[in-house]
Amino acid sequence: MDIDALAKTGETRDLVLGTTHRPASDGRTFPVHDPATTEVIREVASASAEDAEAAVDVAAAAADAWRETPPRRRSEILHATFEAMREHAPALARLITLENGKAYRDALAEVGYAAEFFRWSAEESVRIGSSFSDAPGGGYRHLVRRRPAGIAAFVTPWNFPAAMATRKLAPALAAGCPVLLKSAPDTPLTALAIAGLLAESGLPAGVCTVLPTDRAADVAGTWLRDGRVRKFSFTGSTGTGKLLLKQAAENVVNVTMELGGNAPFVVCADADVDAAVRGAMDAKMRGGGEVCIAANRFYVHESVAEEFTAKFAAAMTSVPIGPGLDEGVGLGPMVNAAAVTKIGELVDDALARGARLVARGPVPDGPGWFVPATVLDRVPADARLLHTEVFGPVAPLTTYTDEAAMLARANDSAYGLAAYVYSRDLCHALRIADRLETGMVGVNRGLLSDPAAPFGGVKQSGLGREGGREGIEAFLETTYHAVDWPA
């Protein structure tokens, strides 16, 4: 597959339905921009509600055959796709950087992470089991089976255009579900590349449909109103998630929601400060901070605050910034102009309320949606920055002396996706982790995502889990047969 060709101007036959690559039903397109230059990479077909309905027709036609495909064969296809992603990793990373803006090194790491979902799901697909047991009262048997939930529809975000797609596609396909994917309008090209690799790896026609569009409400709404769609998974903002949940309720559609985050990063008095700084860089700066589990609020014990702040500020501002494909760059542009505006407003608000600017890195001359790496301390509790998912390279620092009060502040959020704790005393760190109201905690590490582990949050950060064994469970239904068994 020529992945590089996706980033070139060509025919807008971008809707993938069955074996057909077609334009939108009404011929509409939308532009995809390079965030480093703001220039249009190419025009892409924009799916309509009519296209979304046609996609369900295609999936329904393929559903029976895919459900009956032996798990071993499904496993082989997924493993072949894993190998194909590894083979094409440099081209996929270039494509991600072109449409998303993140540094090439981060894009290459994303490809590796995204591919692992295919490998993990390939291994798990052959372990989907049933059970057979005696009824406690005797006289009959319990037969419990696990079978595919049905057609699964997905809406994915732009910040991880490969990993957010594979984290949903791989387990659904492993479970035997045909899939429908609406990629983010900022980053549709990576999803199209992955669909191409799945097809080349032997996935039957119609089992995977990809619909790029800038008419998300039309496409997602059509899917949620169609009774044939039995599973819906969304990753994105909490506000949009709430609207989709209301629509899903009309047909009682099984949903998984991975929504917003506001991750606290706790540095205890007994922390290894150098290790905490390294972890903070991982948790804050991966993907330019445009990550739902990025460290968003820093709570640093007063006794180590001066040392941590100085070392962290130096690390933040030393990251080379520029176009993501330039050699050595660690911080690329933000995804679009709106992101730059939002981040700037949050920083200005914090400064106006009394925060102190500790450090601000450079930005390159010329075009591009760049935001400097920024560290603030003495950030007051009423600053919007502490209550809003910043999604950028900005770190607000506060200090604490009373652990109970710090935990109350850390938990005083509608969100509960991820958190981070640094302490040399593992028992102490785990006690704090247990009291943090989040679905995931990084204990003495700033990277916590793993395809083999359940990913998800509590409170308004979402419903359900992706990854791990739970990831495939989300696409299975349990059926029970009471089997007469005369004495």
C-alpha positions in Angstrom: 0.0 0.0 0.0 1.3 3.5 -0.9 0.6 5.3 2.3 2.5 8.4 1.3 0.0 8.8 -1.6 -2.7 9.6 0.9 -1.1 12.9 1.7 -1.2 14.0 -2.0 -3.9 15.6 -4.0 -6.0 13.1 -5.8 -9.6 11.9 -6.5 -11.8 12.3 -3.4 -12.9 8.7 -3.4 -12.3 8.3 0.3 -15.4 6.6 1.7 -14.5 2.9 2.3 -17.7 0.8 2.0 -17.1 -2.9 1.2 -14.7 -3.1 -1.8 -15.8 0.3 -3.0 -13.9 3.5 -2.5 -16.3 6.3 -3.4 -16.9 10.0 -3.1 -19.6 11.4 -0.8 -23.1 10.9 -2.1 -23.5 14.6 -2.6 -19.9 15.2 -3.8 -19.0 17.3 -0.7 -15.4 17.5 0.5 -13.5 19.1 3.3 -9.8 20.3 3.6 -7.1 18.6 5.7 -4.4 21.0 6.9 -0.8 20.6 7.8 -0.6 22.2 11.3 3.1 23.2 10.8 2.3 25.3 7.7 -1.5 25.8 7.9 -1.6 24.8 4.2 -4.1 22.3 2.8 -2.7 18.9 2.3 -5.6 17.6 0.3 -9.4 17.6 0.0 -11.2 14.5 1.4 -14.7 13.2 0.8 -17.2 14.2 3.4 -19.7 11.5 4.2 -23.4 12.4 4.5 -26.3 10.8 6.4 -27.1 8.9 3.3 -23.5 7.5 3.2 -23.8 6.5 6.9 -27.0 4.5 6.2 -25.3 2.8 3.2 -22.4 1.9 5.5 -24.8 0.1 7.9 -26.3 -1.8 4.9 -22.8 -3.0 3.9 -21.9 -4.0 7.5 -25.2 -5.9 7.9 -24.5 -7.8 4.7 -21.1 -8.9 6.0 -22.1 -9.6 9.6 -23.2 -13.2 9.4 -20.1 -14.4 7.6 -17.7 -12.5 9.9 -19.5 -13.8 13.0 -19.1 -17.3 11.7 -15.5 -16.9 10.7 -13.4 -19.1 13.0 -11.5 -17.2 15.8 -8.2 -18.6 14.5 -8.8 -17.0 11.1 -9.8 -13.7 12.7 -6.6 -13.9 14.7 -4.5 -14.5 11.6 -5.9 -11.4 9.9 -5.3 -9.2 12.9 -1.8 -10.4 13.4 -1.1 -9.8 9.7 -2.3 -6.3 10.2 0.0 -5.8 13.1 2.9 -6.9 11.0 1.8 -4.6 8.2 1.7 -1.6 10.5 5.2 -2.4 11.7 6.5 -2.7 8.2 4.9 0.6 7.2 5.6 2.4 10.5 7.8 5.2 9.0 5.2 6.1 6.4 2.3 5.9 8.9 4.3 8.2 11.3 4.9 10.7 8.5 1.2 10.7 7.7 0.3 11.3 11.3 2.7 14.1 11.6 1.5 15.8 8.4 -2.2 15.9 9.5 -1.8 16.0 13.3 1.4 18.0 13.7 2.9 16.0 16.5 6.7 15.4 16.5 7.8 12.5 14.3 9.3 10.7 17.2 5.9 10.8 19.0 4.1 9.7 15.8 6.4 6.7 15.4 5.8 5.7 19.0 2.1 6.0 18.4 2.3 3.7 15.4 4.0 1.1 17.6 1.4 1.5 20.3 -1.5 1.3 17.8 -0.1 -1.8 16.2 0.0 -3.6 19.5 -3.8 -3.5 19.7 -3.9 -5.8 16.7 -1.4 -8.1 18.2 -3.1 -8.2 21.6 -6.5 -8.7 20.1 -5.2 -11.4 17.8 -4.0 -13.3 20.8 -7.2 -12.8 22.8 -9.6 -13.6 19.9 -8.9 -17.4 20.3 -9.5 -17.3 24.1 -13.2 -16.1 23.9 -14.8 -19.0 25.8 -18.0 -20.5 26.8 -18.9 -22.4 30.0 -20.9 -25.5 30.8 -22.0 -26.4 34.4 -24.5 -28.3 36.5 -27.5 -26.4 37.9 -27.1 -26.4 41.6 -30.6 -27.9 42.1 -29.8 -30.7 39.6 -31.9 -31.9 36.6 -30.5 -29.6 33.9 -27.3 -27.9 32.8 -26.2 -24.3 32.3 -24.6 -23.5 28.9 -23.2 -19.9 28.8 -22.0 -18.6 25.5 -20.2 -15.4 24.4 -21.1 -14.1 21.0 -20.5 -10.9 19.0 -22.6 -7.9 20.0 -23.3 -7.0 16.4 -22.5 -4.0 14.2 -20.1 -1.6 16.1 -19.9 2.1 15.3 -17.0 4.3 16.3 -16.2 8.0 16.5 -12.5 8.8 17.1 -10.5 11.9 17.9 -7.6 13.6 16.2 -5.0 13.4 18.9 -4.1 9.8 18.3 -5.4 9.1 14.8 -3.9 5.6 14.6 -4.1 4.4 18.2 -7.7 5.6 18.9 -8.8 3.8 15.8 -7.0 0.5 16.5 -8.0 0.5 20.1 -11.6 0.2 19.0 -11.2 -1.7 15.7 -9.0 -4.5 16.9 -11.1 -5.9 19.8 -14.4 -5.5 17.9 -13.0 -7.4 14.9 -11.5 -10.0 17.3 -15.0 -10.5 18.8 -16.6 -11.0 15.4 -18.3 -7.6 15.0 -18.3 -5.7 11.7 -17.2 -2.1 12.3 -18.0 1.4 11.2 -15.5 4.2 11.8 -15.9 8.0 11.6 -12.5 9.5 11.9 -11.9 13.1 13.1 -12.0 15.7 10.3 -8.6 17.0 11.3 -7.0 13.6 10.8 -8.9 11.3 8.4 -5.9 10.1 6.4 -4.4 7.8 9.0 -7.7 5.9 9.4 -7.9 5.4 5.6 -4.4 4.0 5.7 -5.3 1.5 8.5 -8.4 0.4 6.6 -6.2 -0.3 3.6 -3.8 -2.4 5.6 -6.7 -4.4 7.1 -8.0 -5.1 3.6 -4.5 -6.1 2.3 -4.2 -8.4 5.4 -7.3 -10.4 4.4 -10.2 -8.7 6.1 -13.3 -9.6 4.1 -15.1 -6.8 2.2 -17.7 -4.9 4.2 -16.4 -5.8 7.6 -14.6 -2.5 8.0 -16.1 0.8 6.8 -14.4 4.1 7.2 -16.3 7.4 6.6 -14.3 10.6 6.8 -16.6 13.6 7.3 -16.9 17.1 8.7 -20.6 16.3 9.3 -20.2 14.3 12.5 -23.7 14.8 13.8 -25.3 13.5 10.6 -23.1 10.4 10.5 -23.2 9.5 14.2 -26.8 10.4 14.6 -27.8 8.1 11.6 -25.9 5.2 13.2 -27.4 5.7 16.6 -30.9 5.8 15.2 -30.4 2.6 13.2 -31.5 -0.4 15.2 -28.9 -2.7 13.5 -26.1 -0.8 15.3 -25.8 -2.5 18.6 -22.5 -1.1 20.0 -21.2 2.5 19.9 -17.8 3.7 21.2 -16.8 7.3 21.4 -13.6 9.0 22.4 -13.8 12.8 22.8 -15.1 15.6 24.9 -17.4 15.1 27.8 -19.9 17.5 26.3 -20.2 15.7 23.0 -20.3 12.4 24.9 -23.3 13.5 26.9 -25.2 14.3 23.7 -24.3 11.0 22.2 -25.4 9.1 25.3 -28.9 10.8 25.0 -29.1 9.6 21.4 -27.9 6.1 22.3 -30.6 5.8 25.0 -33.4 6.0 22.4 -32.4 2.5 21.0 -30.7 1.3 24.3 -27.4 1.0 22.4 -24.5 -0.5 24.3 -21.9 2.3 24.7 -18.3 2.8 25.7 -17.3 6.4 26.4 -13.7 7.6 26.9 -14.2 11.3 27.7 -12.3 14.3 29.1 -9.6 14.3 31.7 -8.0 16.6 34.2 -5.1 14.5 35.5 -3.4 15.5 38.8 0.3 14.9 39.1 1.4 14.5 42.8 5.0 15.0 43.9 5.4 13.9 47.5 8.0 15.2 49.9 10.0 11.9 49.7 9.9 11.8 45.8 13.0 11.3 43.7 12.8 14.7 42.2 14.8 13.9 39.1 12.6 10.8 38.4 9.5 13.0 39.0 10.7 15.5 36.4 11.3 12.8 33.9 7.8 11.4 34.6 6.3 14.8 34.4 7.9 15.4 30.9 6.4 12.0 29.8 3.0 12.8 31.2 2.8 16.4 30.1 4.7 16.6 26.8 4.0 13.4 24.9 2.1 14.5 21.8 2.6 18.1 22.7 0.3 17.8 25.7 -2.7 17.0 23.4 -3.5 13.8 25.3 -6.5 13.0 27.4 -4.3 11.5 30.2 -1.8 14.3 30.1 -0.8 15.7 33.5 -3.0 18.8 33.8 -2.6 19.9 37.5 0.7 19.6 39.4 0.5 19.3 43.2 4.1 19.5 44.6 5.0 19.2 48.3 6.3 22.5 49.6 9.6 20.9 50.7 10.6 19.9 47.2 8.7 22.6 45.2 11.7 24.9 44.5 13.9 22.1 43.2 11.1 20.4 41.2 10.0 23.7 39.6 13.5 24.8 38.5 14.4 21.4 37.0 11.0 20.9 35.4 11.0 24.4 33.9 14.4 23.8 32.4 13.3 20.5 30.9 10.2 22.0 29.4 11.8 24.9 27.7 14.7 22.8 26.4 12.4 20.7 24.2 13.2 21.7 20.5 10.0 23.1 18.9 9.2 23.2 15.2 7.6 21.3 12.3 7.1 17.7 13.5 9.0 16.2 10.5 12.1 18.3 11.2 15.0 16.3 12.7 15.3 16.5 16.5 12.0 18.3 17.1 10.2 17.2 20.3 7.3 19.7 20.3 5.3 20.2 17.1 2.4 22.5 16.4 -1.1 22.2 17.9 -3.7 20.6 15.7 -5.5 23.8 14.6 -5.9 27.5 15.2 -8.8 27.0 17.7 -6.5 25.0 20.0 -3.9 27.8 20.0 -6.6 30.4 20.9 -8.0 28.2 23.7 -4.6 27.6 25.3 -3.7 31.2 25.2 -6.9 32.3 26.9 -6.3 29.8 29.7 -2.8 31.0 30.3 -3.9 34.7 30.2 -6.7 33.9 32.7 -4.3 32.3 35.2 -1.8 35.1 35.0 -4.6 37.7 35.5 -5.6 35.8 38.6 -2.1 36.0 40.1 -0.2 33.0 38.7 3.5 33.5 38.1 5.1 32.8 34.8 8.1 30.6 35.6 9.2 29.7 32.1 8.1 30.1 28.5 9.9 28.4 25.6 10.5 29.8 22.1 8.2 29.4 19.1 9.5 29.2 15.5 9.2 32.1 13.1 6.7 31.8 10.3 3.4 30.0 9.9 2.1 27.1 11.9 -0.1 26.7 15.0 2.6 26.7 17.6 2.3 27.2 21.4 5.4 27.6 23.6 6.2 25.2 26.4 5.0 27.1 29.5 5.3 26.6 33.2 3.3 28.6 35.8 3.4 28.4 39.5 1.4 29.8 42.4 -1.7 29.1 40.2 -4.8 30.1 42.3 -7.6 27.6 42.9 -10.1 29.7 40.8 -7.9 29.7 37.6 -9.7 28.1 34.7 -6.5 26.3 33.9 -6.9 24.0 36.9 -10.5 23.1 35.9 -10.2 22.7 32.2 -8.5 20.2 30.0 -5.7 22.4 28.6 -4.7 20.0 25.8 -1.3 21.7 25.2 2.2 22.2 26.5 1.3 24.2 29.6 1.9 23.1 33.2 0.3 24.8 36.1 2.0 24.1 39.5 0.6 24.4 43.0 2.1 23.4 46.3 0.8 21.6 49.4 1.8 20.6 52.9 -1.4 18.9 54.1 -1.9 15.6 52.2 -5.6 15.3 53.0 -6.3 18.8 51.7 -4.3 18.1 48.6 -6.3 14.9 47.9 -9.5 16.9 48.4 -8.3 19.4 45.8 -7.2 16.7 43.4 -10.5 14.9 43.6 -12.5 18.1 43.3 -13.2 17.6 39.6 -16.0 16.2 37.5 -13.3 14.2 35.7 -11.6 11.1 36.8 -9.5 9.6 34.0 -5.9 9.4 35.1 -3.5 10.6 37.8 0.2 10.3 38.7 2.0 9.9 42.0 5.7 10.1 42.8 7.1 8.9 46.1 10.1 6.8 47.1 7.8 4.9 49.6 5.8 2.6 47.4 3.2 1.9 50.1 2.8 5.7 50.6 2.3 6.1 46.8 -0.2 3.3 46.7 -2.2 4.7 49.6 -2.5 8.0 47.7 -3.3 6.2 44.4 -6.2 4.3 46.2 -7.6 7.6 47.4 -7.5 9.4 44.0 -10.9 9.2 42.2 -9.5 8.2 38.8 -9.7 5.1 36.6 -5.9 4.9 36.1 -2.9 5.9 38.2 0.7 6.1 37.1 2.8 5.2 40.2 6.4 6.5 39.8 5.9 6.5 36.0 4.6 9.1 33.6 3.5 6.6 30.9 0.7 4.2 31.7 -1.2 3.2 28.5 -0.8 -0.4 27.5 -2.9 -2.5 25.1 -2.9 -5.3 27.6 -4.4 -3.1 30.4 -7.9 -1.7 30.8 -8.0 2.0 29.8 -10.9 4.3 31.1 -12.1 6.6 33.7 -14.8 7.3 36.3 -17.2 10.1 37.0 -17.6 12.3 33.8 -14.5 10.8 32.2 -16.4 7.9 30.7 -18.1 4.5 30.8 -16.5 1.2 30.2 -12.9 0.2 29.4 -10.8 -0.3 26.3 -7.7 -2.5 26.1 -6.9 -5.6 28.1 -9.4 -8.4 28.4 -12.1 -5.9 29.1 -11.6 -4.4 25.6 -13.0 -7.5 23.9 -15.6 -8.1 26.6 -17.1 -4.8 25.5 -18.0 -6.3 22.1 -19.5 -9.6 23.4 -23.0 -10.5 24.6 -23.6 -13.3 27.1 -26.3 -15.8 26.2 -27.5 -18.5 28.6 -29.2 -21.8 27.6 -30.9 -24.0 30.2 -30.4 -27.5 28.8 -32.7 -30.3 30.0 -30.6 -33.2 31.4 -32.8 -35.9 32.8 -31.5 -37.8 35.8 
